[in-house]
Amino acid sequence: DVYKRQETKSEELAGIEHGNGAAYKYINFGEKGGPKEVIFRVAPEKTGGQIAIRIDKPWGEAIVRADIPPGDGRTWMNLSFPVKEVTGIHPIWLYFSGAEGQLMKLDWFEFKAR
């Protein structure tokens, strides 16, 4: 589900459950060093969950594996995780996993340079 938050007028991914995913085409990681970390702005549900970022193909190499802690589903937090070395332009896939039911909401994510 995607819906607009009233206070920022931005969109977020909501209703995320085990096995859900999102794809983004042609992210430019640069030619030197690439990002060292990714920051996710999430509102985790009771069980939290995991986010994996894969490149090039849905089954491609995971450059991020993020464990999202449990929460109350309303409190937003910015969490930082390391990124395996990657350069160039790649499509990416976010995969969500965890227990049954809703895992989290994702407001945004951002790669930070080395």
Phi, psi and omega in degrees: 000142174236131175213161183270134173276132185296318187290331181243351183057027175258166178259152177223157172274126182229166180067028183289128179234168178308130178092351177287160179208168176215141181243145177227129184269137164057064173275128180267109180272001180084174183257346183235111173082319182068187182284150176260339181209161172235141177247127175253133170259109186230156169239092184290148173273188186308321186261348186065208180168199180231150172235127173246137173251122179247150181246153172073316180217156178303333180256012183291181182299136175277119178264348176217137169228112187243125174267117182263122183289163177297157177206197181252002179081355181240336184269121180275141177219148175259121182239135184251139180221147179291152178243130173298152183301129179208138176226169178087191182253127183218144164287150177232153176235129172263128176241136183248137178218161179156200182288177178293156178089187182287136184263319186185171165246147177239116180276311178198167171218153184214132175273137178249137184292158175288000000 
